[in-house]
């Protein structure tokens, strides 16, 4: 229908999740690719399994890998959306390394790190109130992004962007400028006040 009425459309993109792909075969994904579906925006969030299970994405890490493998075999590209800080205080480094290791299996065309925001009424809010989740500080989350960048292996033209309003530090560059990304994150870590770095995120994704 899209190609009938909009013949100039080459790529049809959409939001997706690895849970969506659990019931899709590689053949079905290849057929979707043939019809123009590509560059899916996937809420990867994290590949640190304790955090992945806690946020209830409907998949465990092995199922994440199976879905990523299907995408790779089908030749479909994707953009990765991440939740920085979702593993909680004290777990930023292990979360960043686990997520980078996962993404390196089949690198995305872009990476969008989003700072986790605990919203009133959400399950994460209830977990925080019970003491089951302790928020990472903004300083810890900047360090988490630095570790992520240090461990990611993307193509030169891949995009890294933390330009969303939920993030404290806006950094947007192609991967060939990886050193600029690291420079800006380290500059923020060295120059923002301790009051800000020790606080938690109060920005909301809209």
VENZI-V946411 format. One record per backbone hydrogen bond with DSSP energy under -1.0 kcal/mol. NH is the residue of the N-H (numbers start at 1). CO is the residue of the C=O. E is the energy in kcal/mol with one decimal. If there is no record, write none. Layout:
BEGIN
nh:NH co:CO e:E
nh:NH co:CO e:E
END
This chain:
BEGIN
nh:5 co:1 e:-2.1
nh:6 co:2 e:-2.9
nh:9 co:6 e:-1.9
nh:12 co:36 e:-3.1
nh:16 co:41 e:-2.5
nh:22 co:19 e:-1.3
nh:24 co:21 e:-1.5
nh:29 co:25 e:-2.1
nh:30 co:26 e:-2.5
nh:31 co:27 e:-1.9
nh:32 co:28 e:-2.1
nh:33 co:29 e:-2.4
nh:34 co:30 e:-2.2
nh:35 co:31 e:-1.5
nh:36 co:33 e:-1.2
nh:37 co:32 e:-2.5
nh:38 co:12 e:-1.8
nh:40 co:77 e:-1.8
nh:41 co:14 e:-2.7
nh:42 co:79 e:-2.8
nh:43 co:16 e:-1.4
nh:44 co:42 e:-2.0
nh:45 co:81 e:-2.8
nh:46 co:44 e:-2.7
nh:52 co:48 e:-2.4
nh:53 co:49 e:-2.8
nh:54 co:50 e:-1.6
nh:55 co:51 e:-2.1
nh:56 co:53 e:-1.0
nh:57 co:52 e:-1.0
nh:64 co:60 e:-2.0
nh:65 co:61 e:-2.4
nh:66 co:62 e:-2.1
nh:67 co:63 e:-2.3
nh:68 co:64 e:-2.4
nh:69 co:65 e:-2.3
nh:70 co:66 e:-1.7
nh:71 co:67 e:-2.0
nh:72 co:68 e:-2.2
nh:73 co:69 e:-2.5
nh:74 co:70 e:-2.1
nh:76 co:71 e:-2.1
nh:79 co:40 e:-3.1
nh:80 co:110 e:-2.6
nh:81 co:42 e:-2.6
nh:82 co:112 e:-2.4
nh:83 co:45 e:-2.1
nh:84 co:114 e:-2.8
nh:86 co:83 e:-1.3
nh:88 co:85 e:-1.6
nh:89 co:134 e:-3.1
nh:91 co:88 e:-1.8
nh:95 co:91 e:-2.1
nh:96 co:92 e:-2.6
nh:97 co:93 e:-2.4
nh:98 co:94 e:-2.1
nh:99 co:95 e:-2.3
nh:100 co:96 e:-2.4
nh:101 co:97 e:-2.4
nh:102 co:98 e:-1.8
nh:103 co:99 e:-2.5
nh:104 co:100 e:-2.1
nh:105 co:102 e:-1.6
nh:109 co:78 e:-3.1
nh:111 co:159 e:-2.8
nh:112 co:80 e:-3.1
nh:114 co:82 e:-2.6
nh:116 co:84 e:-2.8
nh:122 co:119 e:-2.2
nh:126 co:122 e:-2.1
nh:127 co:123 e:-2.4
nh:128 co:124 e:-2.4
nh:129 co:125 e:-2.4
nh:130 co:126 e:-1.8
nh:132 co:127 e:-2.6
nh:138 co:199 e:-2.9
nh:139 co:197 e:-2.8
nh:141 co:137 e:-2.0
nh:142 co:138 e:-2.0
nh:143 co:139 e:-2.1
nh:144 co:140 e:-2.1
nh:145 co:141 e:-2.0
nh:146 co:142 e:-2.0
nh:147 co:143 e:-2.4
nh:148 co:144 e:-2.3
nh:149 co:145 e:-2.7
nh:150 co:146 e:-2.4
nh:151 co:147 e:-1.3
nh:152 co:148 e:-1.4
nh:158 co:155 e:-1.8
nh:159 co:109 e:-1.9
nh:160 co:173 e:-2.6
nh:161 co:111 e:-2.4
nh:162 co:171 e:-2.3
nh:167 co:164 e:-2.0
nh:173 co:160 e:-2.2
nh:175 co:158 e:-2.9
nh:176 co:156 e:-2.1
nh:177 co:174 e:-2.3
nh:178 co:175 e:-1.6
nh:181 co:177 e:-1.6
nh:182 co:178 e:-2.3
nh:183 co:179 e:-2.5
nh:184 co:180 e:-2.3
nh:185 co:181 e:-2.1
nh:186 co:182 e:-2.7
nh:187 co:183 e:-2.3
nh:188 co:184 e:-2.1
nh:189 co:185 e:-2.1
nh:190 co:186 e:-2.0
nh:191 co:187 e:-1.8
nh:192 co:188 e:-2.3
nh:197 co:193 e:-2.5
nh:198 co:194 e:-2.3
nh:199 co:196 e:-1.1
END
